[in-house]
Amino acid sequence: MVLSRRWSVFLVAVGVWSWVIWPRFLLAIWRDDRAWSASGAPTGFFWIHAALIAVSLTVGTAVGVLGIRGWRSARR
């Protein structure tokens, strides 16, 4: 399947958006009092959000790579 350039740009933008937004969200979770117990250990709140962020970054990366590959194949 060959993607149009328009769709390729959209996919790359989604990938970039993921890498702009999710690390900032991780920083906000890190600073949240609910993320750490009184002893300083990470709580379930932290681990659930860390897993969501990891999955979102993985999907964002995959979508961005597909967009780049689509852009390159549309040039040929």
All heavy atoms as a GROMACS GRO file, in nm:
protein
  610
    1MET      N    1   0.084  -0.117   0.000
    1MET     CA    2   0.000   0.000   0.000
    1MET      C    3   0.089   0.124   0.000
    1MET      O    4   0.189   0.128   0.070
    1MET     CB    5  -0.088  -0.001   0.125
    1MET     CG    6  -0.176   0.119   0.136
    1MET     SD    7  -0.303   0.099   0.260
    1MET     CE    8  -0.233   0.187   0.394
    2VAL      N    9   0.051   0.222  -0.075
    2VAL     CA   10   0.125   0.348  -0.080
    2VAL      C   11   0.037   0.458  -0.021
    2VAL      O   12  -0.078   0.474  -0.062
    2VAL     CB   13   0.164   0.383  -0.226
    2VAL    CG1   14   0.235   0.516  -0.231
    2VAL    CG2   15   0.250   0.273  -0.286
    3LEU      N   16   0.093   0.529   0.073
    3LEU     CA   17   0.021   0.640   0.136
    3LEU      C   18   0.040   0.766   0.054
    3LEU      O   19   0.147   0.786  -0.007
    3LEU     CB   20   0.075   0.665   0.276
    3LEU     CG   21   0.053   0.555   0.380
    3LEU    CD1   22   0.130   0.589   0.507
    3LEU    CD2   23  -0.093   0.540   0.411
    4SER      N   24  -0.059   0.850   0.055
    4SER     CA   25  -0.042   0.981  -0.009
    4SER      C   26   0.050   1.066   0.078
    4SER      O   27   0.072   1.036   0.196
    4SER     CB   28  -0.178   1.051  -0.025
    4SER     OG   29  -0.228   1.089   0.102
    5ARG      N   30   0.102   1.169   0.019
    5ARG     CA   31   0.190   1.258   0.097
    5ARG      C   32   0.114   1.325   0.211
    5ARG      O   33   0.168   1.346   0.319
    5ARG     CB   34   0.251   1.363   0.007
    5ARG     CG   35   0.361   1.307  -0.077
    5ARG     CD   36   0.439   1.416  -0.143
    5ARG     NE   37   0.554   1.357  -0.206
    5ARG     CZ   38   0.657   1.426  -0.248
    5ARG    NH1   39   0.658   1.556  -0.231
    5ARG    NH2   40   0.758   1.366  -0.304
    6ARG      N   41  -0.010   1.357   0.186
    6ARG     CA   42  -0.092   1.422   0.290
    6ARG      C   43  -0.107   1.331   0.412
    6ARG      O   44  -0.090   1.376   0.526
    6ARG     CB   45  -0.228   1.459   0.232
    6ARG     CG   46  -0.311   1.543   0.326
    6ARG     CD   47  -0.435   1.592   0.258
    6ARG     NE   48  -0.393   1.695   0.160
    6ARG     CZ   49  -0.472   1.751   0.074
    6ARG    NH1   50  -0.597   1.715   0.068
    6ARG    NH2   51  -0.428   1.843  -0.008
    7TRP      N   52  -0.139   1.203   0.389
    7TRP     CA   53  -0.152   1.109   0.500
    7TRP      C   54  -0.017   1.085   0.567
    7TRP      O   55  -0.010   1.069   0.689
    7TRP     CB   56  -0.213   0.977   0.454
    7TRP     CG   57  -0.361   0.983   0.447
    7TRP    CD1   58  -0.438   0.986   0.336
    7TRP    CD2   59  -0.451   0.991   0.558
    7TRP    NE1   60  -0.571   0.994   0.370
    7TRP    CE2   61  -0.581   0.998   0.506
    7TRP    CE3   62  -0.435   0.994   0.696
    7TRP    CZ2   63  -0.694   1.006   0.587
    7TRP    CZ3   64  -0.547   1.004   0.777
    7TRP    CH2   65  -0.675   1.010   0.722
    8SER      N   66   0.088   1.081   0.489
    8SER     CA   67   0.221   1.061   0.544
    8SER      C   68   0.259   1.175   0.638
    8SER      O   69   0.311   1.152   0.748
    8SER     CB   70   0.324   1.048   0.432
    8SER     OG   71   0.299   0.934   0.355
    9VAL      N   72   0.231   1.297   0.595
    9VAL     CA   73   0.259   1.414   0.681
    9VAL      C   74   0.176   1.407   0.808
    9VAL      O   75   0.226   1.436   0.917
    9VAL     CB   76   0.234   1.546   0.603
    9VAL    CG1   77   0.234   1.666   0.696
    9VAL    CG2   78   0.335   1.561   0.492
   10PHE      N   79   0.051   1.367   0.795
   10PHE     CA   80  -0.036   1.355   0.913
   10PHE      C   81   0.022   1.253   1.011
   10PHE      O   82   0.028   1.278   1.132
   10PHE     CB   83  -0.177   1.313   0.871
   10PHE     CG   84  -0.268   1.285   0.987
   10PHE    CD1   85  -0.318   1.387   1.064
   10PHE    CD2   86  -0.301   1.153   1.019
   10PHE    CE1   87  -0.402   1.360   1.172
   10PHE    CE2   88  -0.383   1.126   1.126
   10PHE     CZ   89  -0.433   1.229   1.203
   11LEU      N   90   0.067   1.138   0.961
   11LEU     CA   91   0.122   1.034   1.049
   11LEU      C   92   0.251   1.081   1.116
   11LEU      O   93   0.272   1.054   1.235
   11LEU     CB   94   0.145   0.906   0.970
   11LEU     CG   95   0.020   0.835   0.920
   11LEU    CD1   96   0.058   0.714   0.837
   11LEU    CD2   97  -0.071   0.795   1.035
   12VAL      N   98   0.334   1.149   1.044
   12VAL     CA   99   0.457   1.203   1.104
   12VAL      C  100   0.421   1.306   1.211
   12VAL      O  101   0.480   1.308   1.320
   12VAL     CB  102   0.550   1.264   0.996
   12VAL    CG1  103   0.664   1.342   1.060
   12VAL    CG2  104   0.604   1.154   0.906
   13ALA      N  105   0.323   1.390   1.184
   13ALA     CA  106   0.280   1.491   1.283
   13ALA      C  107   0.226   1.424   1.410
   13ALA      O  108   0.255   1.471   1.521
   13ALA     CB  109   0.174   1.582   1.222
   14VAL      N  110   0.153   1.315   1.395
   14VAL     CA  111   0.103   1.243   1.512
   14VAL      C  112   0.220   1.186   1.592
   14VAL      O  113   0.221   1.191   1.716
   14VAL     CB  114   0.005   1.130   1.470
   14VAL    CG1  115  -0.027   1.038   1.585
   14VAL    CG2  116  -0.123   1.192   1.414
   15GLY      N  117   0.320   1.131   1.523
   15GLY     CA  118   0.438   1.079   1.592
   15GLY      C  119   0.513   1.187   1.667
   15GLY      O  120   0.553   1.168   1.783
   16VAL      N  121   0.530   1.302   1.605
   16VAL     CA  122   0.598   1.415   1.671
   16VAL      C  123   0.516   1.463   1.789
   16VAL      O  124   0.570   1.489   1.898
   16VAL     CB  125   0.625   1.529   1.570
   16VAL    CG1  126   0.671   1.656   1.640
   16VAL    CG2  127   0.728   1.483   1.467
   17TRP      N  128   0.386   1.475   1.769
   17TRP     CA  129   0.296   1.518   1.877
   17TRP      C  130   0.309   1.427   1.999
   17TRP      O  131   0.316   1.475   2.112
   17TRP     CB  132   0.152   1.519   1.826
   17TRP     CG  133   0.050   1.551   1.930
   17TRP    CD1  134  -0.031   1.464   1.995
   17TRP    CD2  135   0.019   1.680   1.982
   17TRP    NE1  136  -0.112   1.532   2.084
   17TRP    CE2  137  -0.082   1.664   2.078
   17TRP    CE3  138   0.067   1.807   1.956
   17TRP    CZ2  139  -0.135   1.771   2.148
   17TRP    CZ3  140   0.014   1.913   2.027
   17TRP    CH2  141  -0.086   1.895   2.121
   18SER      N  142   0.317   1.298   1.977
   18SER     CA  143   0.332   1.202   2.088
   18SER      C  144   0.460   1.229   2.166
   18SER      O  145   0.460   1.223   2.289
   18SER     CB  146   0.335   1.059   2.035
   18SER     OG  147   0.211   1.024   1.980
   19TRP      N  148   0.569   1.258   2.094
   19TRP     CA  149   0.696   1.282   2.161
   19TRP      C  150   0.705   1.421   2.224
   19TRP      O  151   0.791   1.445   2.309
   19TRP     CB  152   0.812   1.257   2.065
   19TRP     CG  153   0.841   1.110   2.060
   19TRP    CD1  154   0.797   1.021   1.970
   19TRP    CD2  155   0.917   1.038   2.157
   19TRP    NE1  156   0.841   0.895   2.003
   19TRP    CE2  157   0.916   0.903   2.116
   19TRP    CE3  158   0.986   1.072   2.272
   19TRP    CZ2  159   0.980   0.803   2.189
   19TRP    CZ3  160   1.050   0.974   2.344
   19TRP    CH2  161   1.049   0.841   2.302
   20VAL      N  162   0.615   1.511   2.188
   20VAL     CA  163   0.611   1.642   2.253
   20VAL      C  164   0.526   1.635   2.380
   20VAL      O  165   0.564   1.689   2.484
   20VAL     CB  166   0.555   1.750   2.156
   20VAL    CG1  167   0.524   1.879   2.228
   20VAL    CG2  168   0.654   1.773   2.043
   21ILE      N  169   0.413   1.567   2.372
   21ILE     CA  170   0.317   1.568   2.481
   21ILE      C  171   0.351   1.470   2.593
   21ILE      O  172   0.349   1.505   2.710
   21ILE     CB  173   0.175   1.540   2.426
   21ILE    CG1  174   0.131   1.655   2.338
   21ILE    CG2  175   0.075   1.514   2.537
   21ILE    CD1  176   0.127   1.790   2.407
   22TRP      N  177   0.377   1.345   2.559
   22TRP     CA  178   0.389   1.242   2.663
   22TRP      C  179   0.505   1.258   2.759
   22TRP      O  180   0.490   1.233   2.880
   22TRP     CB  181   0.384   1.103   2.600
   22TRP     CG  182   0.248   1.074   2.549
   22TRP    CD1  183   0.209   1.065   2.418
   22TRP    CD2  184   0.129   1.052   2.626
   22TRP    NE1  185   0.074   1.040   2.410
   22TRP    CE2  186   0.023   1.031   2.537
   22TRP    CE3  187   0.102   1.049   2.762
   22TRP    CZ2  188  -0.107   1.007   2.579
   22TRP    CZ3  189  -0.027   1.025   2.804
   22TRP    CH2  190  -0.130   1.005   2.714
   23PRO      N  191   0.624   1.300   2.716
   23PRO     CA  192   0.729   1.325   2.816
   23PRO      C  193   0.693   1.436   2.915
   23PRO      O  194   0.727   1.427   3.034
   23PRO     CB  195   0.851   1.364   2.731
   23PRO     CG  196   0.828   1.292   2.603
   23PRO     CD  197   0.679   1.302   2.580
   24ARG      N  198   0.622   1.535   2.867
   24ARG     CA  199   0.576   1.642   2.958
   24ARG      C  200   0.476   1.586   3.060
   24ARG      O  201   0.476   1.626   3.176
   24ARG     CB  202   0.514   1.756   2.879
   24ARG     CG  203   0.615   1.830   2.793
   24ARG     CD  204   0.549   1.936   2.708
   24ARG     NE  205   0.469   2.029   2.786
   24ARG     CZ  206   0.514   2.143   2.837
   24ARG    NH1  207   0.636   2.180   2.815
   24ARG    NH2  208   0.432   2.220   2.907
   25PHE      N  209   0.392   1.496   3.014
   25PHE     CA  210   0.295   1.432   3.104
   25PHE      C  211   0.368   1.348   3.208
   25PHE      O  212   0.331   1.347   3.325
   25PHE     CB  213   0.198   1.348   3.023
   25PHE     CG  214   0.086   1.288   3.104
   25PHE    CD1  215  -0.008   1.369   3.166
   25PHE    CD2  216   0.075   1.152   3.118
   25PHE    CE1  217  -0.112   1.315   3.239
   25PHE    CE2  218  -0.027   1.096   3.193
   25PHE     CZ  219  -0.121   1.178   3.253
   26LEU      N  220   0.473   1.277   3.166
   26LEU     CA  221   0.552   1.198   3.261
   26LEU      C  222   0.612   1.286   3.369
   26LEU      O  223   0.612   1.251   3.487
   26LEU     CB  224   0.662   1.120   3.188
   26LEU     CG  225   0.754   1.038   3.277
   26LEU    CD1  226   0.676   0.933   3.355
   26LEU    CD2  227   0.864   0.973   3.195
   27LEU      N  228   0.661   1.402   3.330
   27LEU     CA  229   0.716   1.495   3.427
   27LEU      C  230   0.609   1.540   3.527
   27LEU      O  231   0.635   1.548   3.647
   27LEU     CB  232   0.776   1.616   3.355
   27LEU     CG  233   0.848   1.718   3.441
   27LEU    CD1  234   0.964   1.655   3.514
   27LEU    CD2  235   0.895   1.834   3.354
   28ALA      N  236   0.489   1.564   3.478
   28ALA     CA  237   0.379   1.604   3.568
   28ALA      C  238   0.344   1.490   3.664
   28ALA      O  239   0.318   1.514   3.782
   28ALA     CB  240   0.257   1.644   3.486
   29ILE      N  241   0.343   1.366   3.615
   29ILE     CA  242   0.314   1.251   3.702
   29ILE      C  243   0.425   1.236   3.804
   29ILE      O  244   0.400   1.206   3.920
   29ILE     CB  245   0.297   1.123   3.617
   29ILE    CG1  246   0.175   1.134   3.527
   29ILE    CG2  247   0.290   0.998   3.703
   29ILE    CD1  248   0.044   1.152   3.600
   30TRP      N  249   0.550   1.253   3.761
   30TRP     CA  250   0.665   1.239   3.850
   30TRP      C  251   0.654   1.337   3.968
   30TRP      O  252   0.687   1.304   4.081
   30TRP     CB  253   0.793   1.265   3.772
   30TRP     CG  254   0.918   1.232   3.848
   30TRP    CD1  255   0.986   1.313   3.934
   30TRP    CD2  256   0.988   1.108   3.845
   30TRP    NE1  257   1.095   1.248   3.984
   30TRP    CE2  258   1.098   1.121   3.930
   30TRP    CE3  259   0.968   0.988   3.777
   30TRP    CZ2  260   1.189   1.018   3.950
   30TRP    CZ3  261   1.059   0.886   3.797
   30TRP    CH2  262   1.168   0.901   3.883
   31ARG      N  263   0.606   1.456   3.940
   31ARG     CA  264   0.595   1.560   4.043
   31ARG      C  265   0.468   1.549   4.127
   31ARG      O  266   0.454   1.619   4.227
   31ARG     CB  267   0.600   1.697   3.978
   31ARG     CG  268   0.734   1.728   3.918
   31ARG     CD  269   0.732   1.861   3.848
   31ARG     NE  270   0.863   1.893   3.793
   31ARG     CZ  271   0.886   1.989   3.708
   31ARG    NH1  272   0.786   2.065   3.667
   31ARG    NH2  273   1.007   2.010   3.662
   32ASP      N  274   0.376   1.462   4.089
   32ASP     CA  275   0.249   1.447   4.159
   32ASP      C  276   0.270   1.369   4.289
   32ASP      O  277   0.338   1.266   4.291
   32ASP     CB  278   0.150   1.372   4.070
   32ASP     CG  279   0.007   1.383   4.119
   32ASP    OD1  280  -0.016   1.367   4.241
   32ASP    OD2  281  -0.081   1.407   4.036
   33ASP      N  282   0.212   1.418   4.396
   33ASP     CA  283   0.226   1.352   4.527
   33ASP      C  284   0.166   1.212   4.529
   33ASP      O  285   0.210   1.126   4.606
   33ASP     CB  286   0.161   1.436   4.636
   33ASP     CG  287   0.235   1.567   4.659
   33ASP    OD1  288   0.356   1.573   4.627
   33ASP    OD2  289   0.172   1.662   4.708
   34ARG      N  290   0.066   1.188   4.445
   34ARG     CA  291   0.002   1.056   4.442
   34ARG      C  292   0.091   0.949   4.382
   34ARG      O  293   0.066   0.830   4.394
   34ARG     CB  294  -0.129   1.062   4.365
   34ARG     CG  295  -0.233   1.153   4.428
   34ARG     CD  296  -0.351   1.172   4.338
   34ARG     NE  297  -0.310   1.252   4.221
   34ARG     CZ  298  -0.390   1.284   4.122
   34ARG    NH1  299  -0.515   1.239   4.120
   34ARG    NH2  300  -0.348   1.359   4.022
   35ALA      N  301   0.198   0.989   4.314
   35ALA     CA  302   0.287   0.893   4.248
   35ALA      C  303   0.384   0.826   4.345
   35ALA      O  304   0.443   0.724   4.312
   35ALA     CB  305   0.366   0.963   4.138
   36TRP      N  306   0.399   0.881   4.463
   36TRP     CA  307   0.498   0.830   4.558
   36TRP      C  308   0.435   0.805   4.694
   36TRP      O  309   0.358   0.885   4.743
   36TRP     CB  310   0.613   0.930   4.571
   36TRP     CG  311   0.667   0.970   4.438
   36TRP    CD1  312   0.641   1.083   4.370
   36TRP    CD2  313   0.753   0.891   4.356
   36TRP    NE1  314   0.706   1.082   4.249
   36TRP    CE2  315   0.777   0.964   4.238
   36TRP    CE3  316   0.813   0.766   4.371
   36TRP    CZ2  317   0.857   0.917   4.135
   36TRP    CZ3  318   0.894   0.719   4.267
   36TRP    CH2  319   0.915   0.794   4.152
   37SER      N  320   0.472   0.694   4.754
   37SER     CA  321   0.423   0.663   4.889
   37SER      C  322   0.505   0.742   4.990
   37SER      O  323   0.603   0.810   4.956
   37SER     CB  324   0.436   0.513   4.917
   37SER     OG  325   0.572   0.476   4.922
   38ALA      N  326   0.467   0.731   5.116
   38ALA     CA  327   0.537   0.803   5.222
   38ALA      C  328   0.683   0.758   5.231
   38ALA      O  329   0.771   0.836   5.269
   38ALA     CB  330   0.466   0.782   5.354
   39SER      N  331   0.710   0.634   5.197
   39SER     CA  332   0.847   0.583   5.203
   39SER      C  333   0.928   0.617   5.078
   39SER      O  334   1.047   0.585   5.070
   39SER     CB  335   0.846   0.431   5.222
   39SER     OG  336   0.786   0.369   5.109
   40GLY      N  337   0.865   0.680   4.979
   40GLY     CA  338   0.934   0.722   4.858
   40GLY      C  339   0.927   0.620   4.745
   40GLY      O  340   0.986   0.642   4.640
   41ALA      N  341   0.854   0.512   4.765
   41ALA     CA  342   0.840   0.411   4.659
   41ALA      C  343   0.730   0.452   4.562
   41ALA      O  344   0.633   0.517   4.601
   41ALA     CB  345   0.807   0.275   4.721
   42PRO      N  346   0.743   0.414   4.436
   42PRO     CA  347   0.637   0.447   4.339
   42PRO      C  348   0.508   0.372   4.371
   42PRO      O  349   0.512   0.256   4.413
   42PRO     CB  350   0.694   0.404   4.205
   42PRO     CG  351   0.823   0.336   4.230
   42PRO     CD  352   0.857   0.349   4.373
   43THR      N  353   0.397   0.438   4.349
   43THR     CA  354   0.266   0.379   4.376
   43THR      C  355   0.206   0.322   4.247
   43THR      O  356   0.261   0.339   4.139
   43THR     CB  357   0.170   0.486   4.432
   43THR    OG1  358   0.152   0.586   4.333
   43THR    CG2  359   0.224   0.548   4.561
   44GLY      N  360   0.091   0.260   4.262
   44GLY     CA  361   0.019   0.209   4.146
   44GLY      C  362  -0.018   0.321   4.049
   44GLY      O  363  -0.018   0.301   3.927
   45PHE      N  364  -0.050   0.437   4.103
   45PHE     CA  365  -0.081   0.555   4.020
   45PHE      C  366   0.034   0.584   3.925
   45PHE      O  367   0.015   0.607   3.806
   45PHE     CB  368  -0.106   0.674   4.114
   45PHE     CG  369  -0.131   0.804   4.045
   45PHE    CD1  370  -0.257   0.836   3.998
   45PHE    CD2  371  -0.028   0.897   4.029
   45PHE    CE1  372  -0.281   0.958   3.935
   45PHE    CE2  373  -0.051   1.018   3.966
   45PHE     CZ  374  -0.178   1.049   3.920
   46PHE      N  375   0.156   0.581   3.978
   46PHE     CA  376   0.273   0.606   3.895
   46PHE      C  377   0.291   0.498   3.789
   46PHE      O  378   0.313   0.528   3.672
   46PHE     CB  379   0.399   0.613   3.983
   46PHE     CG  380   0.526   0.628   3.903
   46PHE    CD1  381   0.566   0.752   3.858
   46PHE    CD2  382   0.603   0.518   3.872
   46PHE    CE1  383   0.681   0.766   3.783
   46PHE    CE2  384   0.719   0.531   3.797
   46PHE     CZ  385   0.758   0.656   3.754
   47TRP      N  386   0.282   0.371   3.830
   47TRP     CA  387   0.308   0.260   3.736
   47TRP      C  388   0.205   0.254   3.624
   47TRP      O  389   0.240   0.225   3.509
   47TRP     CB  390   0.318   0.128   3.810
   47TRP     CG  391   0.443   0.119   3.890
   47TRP    CD1  392   0.454   0.109   4.025
   47TRP    CD2  393   0.578   0.124   3.840
   47TRP    NE1  394   0.585   0.107   4.063
   47TRP    CE2  395   0.664   0.116   3.952
   47TRP    CE3  396   0.633   0.136   3.714
   47TRP    CZ2  397   0.802   0.118   3.939
   47TRP    CZ3  398   0.772   0.139   3.702
   47TRP    CH2  399   0.853   0.129   3.812
   48ILE      N  400   0.079   0.278   3.656
   48ILE     CA  401  -0.024   0.276   3.553
   48ILE      C  402   0.002   0.386   3.451
   48ILE      O  403  -0.004   0.364   3.330
   48ILE     CB  404  -0.165   0.292   3.615
   48ILE    CG1  405  -0.202   0.169   3.697
   48ILE    CG2  406  -0.269   0.323   3.509
   48ILE    CD1  407  -0.212   0.041   3.615
   49HIS      N  408   0.032   0.505   3.498
   49HIS     CA  409   0.058   0.616   3.407
   49HIS      C  410   0.188   0.596   3.329
   49HIS      O  411   0.197   0.630   3.211
   49HIS     CB  412   0.058   0.749   3.481
   49HIS     CG  413  -0.079   0.794   3.517
   49HIS    ND1  414  -0.141   0.755   3.633
   49HIS    CD2  415  -0.168   0.870   3.450
   49HIS    CE1  416  -0.263   0.807   3.636
   49HIS    NE2  417  -0.281   0.876   3.526
   50ALA      N  418   0.289   0.538   3.392
   50ALA     CA  419   0.414   0.508   3.322
   50ALA      C  420   0.389   0.408   3.209
   50ALA      O  421   0.444   0.422   3.099
   50ALA     CB  422   0.518   0.455   3.419
   51ALA      N  423   0.304   0.308   3.234
   51ALA     CA  424   0.271   0.210   3.130
   51ALA      C  425   0.194   0.276   3.016
   51ALA      O  426   0.223   0.250   2.897
   51ALA     CB  427   0.190   0.095   3.189
   52LEU      N  428   0.099   0.362   3.049
   52LEU     CA  429   0.023   0.434   2.945
   52LEU      C  430   0.115   0.521   2.860
   52LEU      O  431   0.102   0.526   2.738
   52LEU     CB  432  -0.086   0.520   3.009
   52LEU     CG  433  -0.204   0.445   3.071
   52LEU    CD1  434  -0.290   0.542   3.150
   52LEU    CD2  435  -0.284   0.375   2.965
   53ILE      N  436   0.208   0.587   2.924
   53ILE     CA  437   0.302   0.674   2.852
   53ILE      C  438   0.392   0.590   2.762
   53ILE      O  439   0.415   0.625   2.645
   53ILE     CB  440   0.384   0.758   2.952
   53ILE    CG1  441   0.291   0.859   3.021
   53ILE    CG2  442   0.501   0.828   2.883
   53ILE    CD1  443   0.349   0.924   3.144
   54ALA      N  444   0.441   0.477   2.813
   54ALA     CA  445   0.528   0.390   2.733
   54ALA      C  446   0.456   0.338   2.610
   54ALA      O  447   0.511   0.338   2.498
   54ALA     CB  448   0.580   0.275   2.818
   55VAL      N  449   0.332   0.295   2.628
   55VAL     CA  450   0.254   0.244   2.514
   55VAL      C  451   0.228   0.356   2.414
   55VAL      O  452   0.242   0.338   2.292
   55VAL     CB  453   0.122   0.180   2.562
   55VAL    CG1  454   0.028   0.153   2.447
   55VAL    CG2  455   0.152   0.052   2.639
   56SER      N  456   0.193   0.473   2.462
   56SER     CA  457   0.164   0.587   2.374
   56SER      C  458   0.288   0.629   2.295
   56SER      O  459   0.279   0.660   2.176
   56SER     CB  460   0.112   0.706   2.454
   56SER     OG  461  -0.012   0.672   2.511
   57LEU      N  462   0.405   0.629   2.359
   57LEU     CA  463   0.527   0.663   2.287
   57LEU      C  464   0.563   0.556   2.184
   57LEU      O  465   0.611   0.588   2.075
   57LEU     CB  466   0.643   0.683   2.386
   57LEU     CG  467   0.636   0.812   2.467
   57LEU    CD1  468   0.746   0.813   2.572
   57LEU    CD2  469   0.646   0.933   2.378
   58THR      N  470   0.539   0.430   2.218
   58THR     CA  471   0.566   0.322   2.124
   58THR      C  472   0.475   0.334   2.001
   58THR      O  473   0.521   0.323   1.886
   58THR     CB  474   0.546   0.185   2.192
   58THR    OG1  475   0.635   0.178   2.305
   58THR    CG2  476   0.575   0.071   2.098
   59VAL      N  477   0.346   0.355   2.025
   59VAL     CA  478   0.252   0.370   1.914
   59VAL      C  479   0.285   0.496   1.833
   59VAL      O  480   0.283   0.494   1.709
   59VAL     CB  481   0.106   0.372   1.965
   59VAL    CG1  482   0.010   0.411   1.855
   59VAL    CG2  483   0.071   0.238   2.024
   60GLY      N  484   0.316   0.605   1.901
   60GLY     CA  485   0.352   0.729   1.831
   60GLY      C  486   0.476   0.711   1.744
   60GLY      O  487   0.482   0.763   1.632
   61THR      N  488   0.573   0.638   1.795
   61THR     CA  489   0.694   0.611   1.717
   61THR      C  490   0.661   0.527   1.594
   61THR      O  491   0.707   0.557   1.483
   61THR     CB  492   0.799   0.540   1.804
   61THR    OG1  493   0.830   0.625   1.915
   61THR    CG2  494   0.925   0.509   1.726
   62ALA      N  495   0.582   0.422   1.613
   62ALA     CA  496   0.544   0.335   1.501
   62ALA      C  497   0.468   0.414   1.394
   62ALA      O  498   0.494   0.399   1.274
   62ALA     CB  499   0.461   0.218   1.551
   63VAL      N  500   0.376   0.498   1.437
   63VAL     CA  501   0.297   0.578   1.342
   63VAL      C  502   0.388   0.676   1.268
   63VAL      O  503   0.376   0.694   1.147
   63VAL     CB  504   0.183   0.651   1.418
   63VAL    CG1  505   0.122   0.760   1.333
   63VAL    CG2  506   0.078   0.552   1.460
   64GLY      N  507   0.481   0.739   1.342
   64GLY     CA  508   0.574   0.831   1.278
   64GLY      C  509   0.663   0.762   1.176
   64GLY      O  510   0.688   0.815   1.067
   65VAL      N  511   0.711   0.643   1.209
   65VAL     CA  512   0.794   0.567   1.115
   65VAL      C  513   0.714   0.530   0.991
   65VAL      O  514   0.764   0.540   0.878
   65VAL     CB  515   0.853   0.442   1.184
   65VAL    CG1  516   0.915   0.347   1.083
   65VAL    CG2  517   0.957   0.483   1.288
   66LEU      N  518   0.590   0.489   1.009
   66LEU     CA  519   0.505   0.460   0.894
   66LEU      C  520   0.486   0.583   0.806
   66LEU      O  521   0.485   0.574   0.684
   66LEU     CB  522   0.369   0.406   0.939
   66LEU     CG  523   0.368   0.264   0.995
   66LEU    CD1  524   0.230   0.231   1.050
   66LEU    CD2  525   0.410   0.165   0.889
   67GLY      N  526   0.470   0.698   0.869
   67GLY     CA  527   0.456   0.822   0.794
   67GLY      C  528   0.581   0.855   0.714
   67GLY      O  529   0.573   0.896   0.597
   68ILE      N  530   0.697   0.835   0.775
   68ILE     CA  531   0.824   0.860   0.704
   68ILE      C  532   0.839   0.763   0.588
   68ILE      O  533   0.876   0.802   0.476
   68ILE     CB  534   0.943   0.849   0.801
   68ILE    CG1  535   0.940   0.966   0.899
   68ILE    CG2  536   1.075   0.845   0.725
   68ILE    CD1  537   1.036   0.952   1.015
   69ARG      N  538   0.809   0.637   0.611
   69ARG     CA  539   0.818   0.538   0.503
   69ARG      C  540   0.718   0.568   0.391
   69ARG      O  541   0.749   0.552   0.273
   69ARG     CB  542   0.796   0.398   0.559
   69ARG     CG  543   0.913   0.354   0.647
   69ARG     CD  544   0.893   0.218   0.704
   69ARG     NE  545   0.899   0.120   0.594
   69ARG     CZ  546   0.870  -0.007   0.608
   69ARG    NH1  547   0.830  -0.054   0.724
   69ARG    NH2  548   0.879  -0.089   0.506
   70GLY      N  549   0.598   0.612   0.429
   70GLY     CA  550   0.499   0.651   0.329
   70GLY      C  551   0.543   0.770   0.247
   70GLY      O  552   0.524   0.775   0.125
   71TRP      N  553   0.604   0.868   0.313
   71TRP     CA  554   0.654   0.986   0.243
   71TRP      C  555   0.762   0.947   0.141
   71TRP      O  556   0.761   0.992   0.028
   71TRP     CB  557   0.710   1.085   0.344
   71TRP     CG  558   0.770   1.206   0.280
   71TRP    CD1  559   0.900   1.223   0.246
   71TRP    CD2  560   0.702   1.324   0.239
   71TRP    NE1  561   0.918   1.347   0.189
   71TRP    CE2  562   0.798   1.410   0.183
   71TRP    CE3  563   0.570   1.366   0.247
   71TRP    CZ2  564   0.766   1.536   0.134
   71TRP    CZ3  565   0.539   1.492   0.198
   71TRP    CH2  566   0.634   1.574   0.142
   72ARG      N  567   0.853   0.861   0.186
   72ARG     CA  568   0.961   0.818   0.096
   72ARG      C  569   0.909   0.739  -0.023
   72ARG      O  570   0.958   0.755  -0.134
   72ARG     CB  571   1.063   0.734   0.173
   72ARG     CG  572   1.149   0.817   0.266
   72ARG     CD  573   1.251   0.731   0.333
   72ARG     NE  574   1.335   0.810   0.419
   72ARG     CZ  575   1.412   0.761   0.512
   72ARG    NH1  576   1.416   0.630   0.532
   72ARG    NH2  577   1.486   0.838   0.587
   73SER      N  578   0.811   0.652   0.001
   73SER     CA  579   0.759   0.572  -0.110
   73SER      C  580   0.674   0.656  -0.204
   73SER      O  581   0.665   0.626  -0.323
   73SER     CB  582   0.679   0.452  -0.059
   73SER     OG  583   0.560   0.493   0.003
   74ALA      N  584   0.612   0.762  -0.156
   74ALA     CA  585   0.531   0.850  -0.241
   74ALA      C  586   0.620   0.932  -0.334
   74ALA      O  587   0.575   0.974  -0.440
   74ALA     CB  588   0.444   0.942  -0.156
   75ARG      N  589   0.745   0.952  -0.297
   75ARG     CA  590   0.837   1.028  -0.382
   75ARG      C  591   0.880   0.948  -0.504
   75ARG      O  592   0.916   1.006  -0.604
   75ARG     CB  593   0.962   1.067  -0.301
   75ARG     CG  594   0.934   1.176  -0.202
   75ARG     CD  595   1.053   1.227  -0.130
   75ARG     NE  596   1.182   1.174  -0.170
   75ARG     CZ  597   1.292   1.188  -0.098
   75ARG    NH1  598   1.286   1.248   0.018
   75ARG    NH2  599   1.406   1.139  -0.139
   76ARG      N  600   0.877   0.817  -0.494
   76ARG     CA  601   0.921   0.733  -0.608
   76ARG      C  602   0.818   0.723  -0.714
   76ARG      O  603   0.706   0.740  -0.710
   76ARG     CB  604   0.953   0.593  -0.558
   76ARG     CG  605   1.080   0.592  -0.477
   76ARG     CD  606   1.115   0.451  -0.442
   76ARG     NE  607   1.145   0.454  -0.300
   76ARG     CZ  608   1.128   0.354  -0.218
   76ARG    NH1  609   1.080   0.242  -0.259
   76ARG    NH2  610   1.162   0.363  -0.093
   0.00000   0.00000   0.00000
